[in-house]
Amino acid sequence: HVQLVESGGGSVQAGGSLRLSCAASGYTYTRPKWMGWFRQAPGKEREGVAAISTGGGSTDYADSVKGRFTISQDNAKNMVYLQMNSLKPEDTAMYYCASKTDGGMRYPLVGGEYNYWGQGTQVTVSS
C-alpha cells in the first residue's frame, strides 16, 4: 500500500522560502517512475507545479514557478522535495505530492497521469 506523506508547509511572508518534503513508502512490486507536486487554492482547479522522473532526473515546471521553485529527490530515502523561494501570495494553496508507478509519461504536470496522492500540506504566503 503506497503512502505519500507531505510535510514542510506553513505560513511565510512574501519573498520568503519554504521546503516541502514528501516521504514515500509501500512500494512493494513497482517503483515510482515520476514524482510530482501539485497545488490547489480555494475555488481554483488543481495545478501541476513541478515534476521529476525518478530514473533520469528530468524535470518539468509550471511557468508560474520557473526560476523560483526547485524539485529534487533522494531515491535512496524515497523522498522528494520542493524548494520554494521568492514566494508570492498567489502561491498560497494546499500542496500535494503525487507518484506515478505505471505506464509512460506524456504530461508530467497533469494530475491524471499520477496514481498515488498524498493528503497535502498547506502553504500560506502573506503580503
Buried (B, 14 or more C-beta within 10 A) or exposed (E): EBEBEBEBBEEBEEEBEBBBBBBBEEBEEEEBBBBBBBBBBEEEEBBBBBBBBBEEEEBBBBEEBEEBBBBBBEBEEBBBBBBBBEBBEEBBBBBBBBBBBEEEBEEBBBBEBBBBBBEBBEBBBEE
